[in-house]
Amino acid sequence: MGQADSLESRVAAAEGIEFASVAVGKIRRSSNPLKMVSPANVADMSRVPLGVLQARKVIARFGPDVVLATGGYVAVPVGVAATRLCRVPLVVHEQTVRLGLANRTLAGAATRIAVSSESTLALLPESVQGAAAVTGNPVRPEVLRGQAGKAFEALPLHGFDRRLPTAYVTGGAQGSRQINELVAELLPWLLGHANVIHQCGPDNLDGLRRQTADLSPVLAGRYHLTAYVGAELPDVLALADVVISRSGAGTIAELTALGKAAVFIPLATAAGNEQAHNAQHLERAGAAVALVGEVTMQRLRETVAPLLTDPRARADMAERARAHGRPDAAERLVDIVLAAAGN
């Protein structure tokens, strides 16, 4: 179940999985309590009872043994319908370091709670901590099976200097204007110290091509600009020595499972500032660098330089990142779901 016309609805259709949509209510957060009672919030929250009734109908028809909720606004009506109306066991999975609003709402009624980090356990109410376990976030198996050598042929990367480290720059499928602009400004220096694979998003490709058209042939050979990285992503990640990216939960899970040195530039508008919390959690452990607040080209350069020029510093950060990774997260979560279904 999910929201109509959403990413999950498209993925389910592509995989041939039955999908049902339910009405959801989005809360627009504000530090000012009065702004929380905005017309938009009131209108959206009035949709939640409808979503609960829709979810109850789907659950009653499908007859599940357990419901797994992974946070977000759609989790609330589904979780309420499962626990309060249909008496079906509920497993809540928190993907971020902080506990999201939806999962905080559902935690008290959940049979089991799975979290991505040890530090999340302390954020749960004491009354439900006994039902919680650390699983991490599931990572696609193919991501863990990448081969660096295959990336050279798949992209292709024939101009890369294999004596240099490789930096992978990504802002997600749609790209990040902030990251693209910073890297474009830093590119001549960056290519003097590394090969660069830059996934910029389809809307940014032509502009970046124009910006980088005057690179010397040698530097241009070390730079691979692409709108999107698809099936070759596991091989790109295997090749990458340093990753410059956002810090969403999925990205964190993949890079720590692989043990990659990373410089994170969190998305400032992420709900609850979750990307900054994700990145800073790893930074405190020396497992990544988090660039929060105003990020300039000079600041990015000062951050990336030690990782590109000092193999030991890069290896130390990668090892600390790997210590936070949970490549078996899917199996851990499945065990919890099956145990809840058997109650």
Order of alpha helices (4+ residues) and beta strands (2+ residues): alpha-alpha-alpha-alpha-beta-alpha-beta-alpha-beta-alpha-beta-alpha-beta-alpha-beta-alpha-alpha-beta-alpha-beta-alpha-beta-alpha-beta-alpha-alpha-alpha
